[in-house]
Amino acid sequence: MSAIPWNVNSILDFCYARLGPDGEIEHFARAPHADPAVRFNDGKCDPQGRLWTGLMNKEGKKGSGVLYRFDPDGTWHVADTGFDLPNGLEWSRDGRTFYFTDSHKGEIYAYDFNSVSGKVENRRQFFGMNPADGQPDGLTMDPEGYFLSVLFDGSAIARIAPDGSLERTIFLPVPRPTSCAFGGDGRTLFVTTARIGLSDAQLDDAPLSGSLLQLDYDDALR
């Protein structure tokens, strides 16, 4: 990576890195729109090994968010633009649909996905909610094919049916969950949470804020 005249903390906000088995971190790519005012948010690899991520404005500038695709050959591609706060990503089981979250708008979009070229098109709203009730954040799919959207400032996870309807809400003991992922058994759900921006009183009410939560998914659905 070529040298750039910003401090290390700024550089890390929009760099890709590998974490090796020895714990060493290798920075290998920098976003083409890199700027001290922006940073990466959620990222995930598609089944073909392409890395997708959103770039967001740190000050919350509306419409400035970018969705990137980084291919294994080292090339960057702008997949879409115009987001307020780009966030969680996921693909359908058949690999034909890509899902992407804009937290500040309270929306999750669906795109037609070409698994060969990596192209996305035909953006449409898949799920929407009032962001005052919680902002959709990290996104994953459960073993039954339902989507789990973690609600920042919503103290919950929205379980969304394949048709985009809200199937149920799984409540959590923290106000600001950020993302979730299943363990290897497919029934243990791990949830990351934040404490940033919470008052002392809020932290007293939700002392697990900032913790990594572990849930038995079968129990959560009962």
C-alpha positions in Angstrom: 0.0 0.0 0.0 1.4 3.4 -0.9 2.1 6.0 1.8 -0.6 8.6 2.3 -0.3 11.7 4.4 -2.8 10.9 7.1 -2.3 9.4 10.5 -2.4 5.7 11.1 -5.8 5.7 12.7 -7.3 7.5 9.7 -5.7 5.0 7.3 -7.1 2.0 9.1 -10.6 3.3 8.8 -10.7 2.5 5.1 -8.2 -0.3 4.6 -8.7 -4.0 4.2 -6.6 -6.3 6.3 -5.9 -10.0 6.8 -5.5 -11.5 10.3 -3.1 -14.4 10.1 -3.1 -17.5 12.3 -0.2 -16.0 14.2 -2.2 -12.9 15.0 -0.3 -10.7 12.6 -2.3 -8.1 10.7 -1.5 -7.4 7.0 -3.0 -4.4 5.3 -3.5 -5.2 1.6 -5.9 -2.7 0.1 -7.2 0.9 0.5 -10.6 2.2 -0.7 -10.4 4.3 -3.9 -12.6 7.0 -2.3 -10.4 6.9 0.9 -10.7 10.2 2.9 -10.3 11.1 6.6 -14.1 11.9 6.6 -15.1 8.3 5.8 -14.7 4.7 7.1 -15.7 1.2 6.3 -18.7 -0.4 8.0 -20.0 -3.9 7.6 -18.3 -6.3 5.2 -18.8 -9.9 4.0 -17.5 -12.2 1.3 -19.9 -13.7 -1.3 -19.7 -17.4 -2.1 -17.2 -16.6 -5.0 -14.7 -15.0 -2.6 -15.4 -11.3 -3.5 -15.4 -9.0 -0.5 -18.3 -6.5 -0.2 -18.4 -3.6 2.1 -20.0 -0.2 2.7 -18.1 3.1 3.0 -19.8 5.6 5.2 -19.3 9.3 6.2 -18.3 9.6 9.8 -20.5 12.7 10.3 -23.6 11.0 8.9 -23.8 13.0 5.6 -26.9 11.8 3.9 -26.5 10.0 0.5 -22.7 9.8 0.7 -22.5 6.1 1.4 -20.9 3.7 -1.2 -21.3 -0.1 -1.6 -18.0 -1.6 -2.9 -17.0 -5.0 -4.3 -13.4 -6.0 -4.0 -12.5 -8.9 -6.3 -9.8 -11.5 -5.7 -7.7 -10.0 -8.5 -7.4 -6.8 -6.5 -9.8 -4.6 -8.4 -12.3 -2.3 -6.8 -15.9 -1.9 -8.1 -18.5 0.6 -7.0 -21.7 -1.5 -6.9 -24.1 1.2 -5.8 -24.2 4.7 -4.2 -26.5 7.0 -2.3 -26.7 5.4 1.1 -27.0 7.3 4.4 -25.4 4.6 6.6 -24.5 1.4 4.7 -24.6 -1.7 6.9 -25.5 -5.4 7.0 -25.1 -7.6 3.9 -26.4 -11.1 3.0 -27.2 -13.4 0.1 -30.2 -15.6 -0.6 -29.7 -19.4 -0.4 -29.9 -19.8 -4.2 -27.4 -17.0 -4.7 -29.6 -15.0 -6.9 -30.4 -12.1 -4.5 -28.2 -9.8 -2.6 -29.4 -7.9 0.5 -28.0 -4.6 1.8 -28.9 -2.4 4.8 -29.2 1.4 5.1 -29.5 1.8 8.9 -30.4 5.5 9.1 -33.3 5.0 6.6 -34.5 1.9 8.4 -34.4 -0.1 5.2 -33.0 -3.3 3.8 -32.8 -3.6 0.0 -32.8 -6.5 -2.3 -30.9 -6.7 -5.6 -30.8 -9.2 -8.4 -27.3 -10.8 -8.1 -25.2 -12.2 -10.9 -23.0 -14.7 -9.2 -20.7 -15.0 -12.3 -20.0 -11.3 -12.8 -20.8 -10.0 -9.3 -23.1 -7.4 -10.8 -26.1 -6.2 -8.7 -29.1 -4.4 -10.2 -32.8 -3.8 -9.8 -32.6 -2.4 -6.3 -35.9 -2.5 -4.4 -37.0 -2.3 -0.7 -37.2 -5.7 0.9 -37.9 -4.6 4.5 -38.5 -1.2 6.2 -39.2 0.1 9.7 -39.3 3.4 11.5 -35.6 3.9 12.6 -36.9 5.6 15.8 -37.9 2.0 16.8 -34.4 0.7 16.1 -32.0 0.9 13.2 -31.3 -2.3 11.2 -27.6 -3.0 11.6 -25.8 -6.3 11.1 -27.6 -8.9 9.0 -27.4 -12.7 8.7 -29.6 -15.7 7.7 -30.7 -18.3 10.1 -30.8 -22.1 9.3 -34.5 -21.9 8.3 -33.8 -19.2 5.7 -35.1 -16.2 7.8 -33.1 -13.0 8.0 -31.9 -11.7 11.4 -31.4 -7.9 11.4 -29.9 -6.6 14.6 -31.7 -3.4 15.7 -29.3 -0.7 17.0 -31.2 1.4 19.6 -34.0 -1.2 19.4 -32.8 -3.7 22.0 -33.7 -6.5 19.7 -33.2 -8.6 16.6 -35.9 -8.5 13.9 -36.5 -12.0 12.4 -37.6 -11.3 8.8 -39.4 -13.9 6.6 -38.2 -14.5 3.1 -41.1 -12.4 1.8 -39.8 -9.4 3.8 -42.5 -9.5 6.5 -41.5 -9.2 10.2 -42.0 -12.7 11.6 -41.1 -11.9 15.2 -38.9 -9.7 17.4 -36.2 -11.3 19.7 -35.6 -8.9 22.6 -32.1 -8.4 24.1 -30.9 -7.1 27.4 -28.9 -4.2 25.7 -30.1 -1.2 23.8 -27.4 -1.2 21.1 -26.7 -4.6 19.6 -24.6 -4.3 16.4 -24.4 -7.6 14.6 -24.8 -11.4 14.9 -23.5 -14.6 13.6 -24.1 -18.3 14.2 -21.5 -20.6 15.7 -20.5 -23.9 14.0 -23.4 -25.8 15.3 -25.9 -23.5 13.6 -28.0 -23.1 16.7 -25.7 -20.9 18.9 -26.1 -17.2 18.0 -23.4 -14.7 19.0 -24.4 -11.0 19.2 -22.0 -8.1 19.4 -23.2 -5.1 21.3 -22.0 -1.5 21.8 -21.8 0.9 24.8 -20.7 3.9 22.9 -22.9 7.0 23.4 -24.8 5.5 26.3 -25.2 7.5 29.5 -24.1 6.2 32.9 -27.8 5.7 33.8 -28.3 3.6 30.6 -25.3 1.5 31.4 -26.6 0.9 34.9 -29.8 -0.3 33.4 -28.0 -2.4 30.7 -24.7 -3.5 32.2 -24.1 -6.1 29.4 -23.7 -3.3 26.9 -20.4 -3.8 25.1 -20.4 -7.5 25.7 -20.5 -10.4 23.3 -23.8 -12.2 23.9 -24.4 -15.9 23.3 -27.9 -17.1 22.7 -29.4 -20.6 22.3 -31.4 -19.9 19.1 -34.0 -22.6 19.7 -34.7 -21.0 23.1 -34.9 -17.6 21.6 -37.6 -18.8 19.2 -39.8 -20.3 21.9 
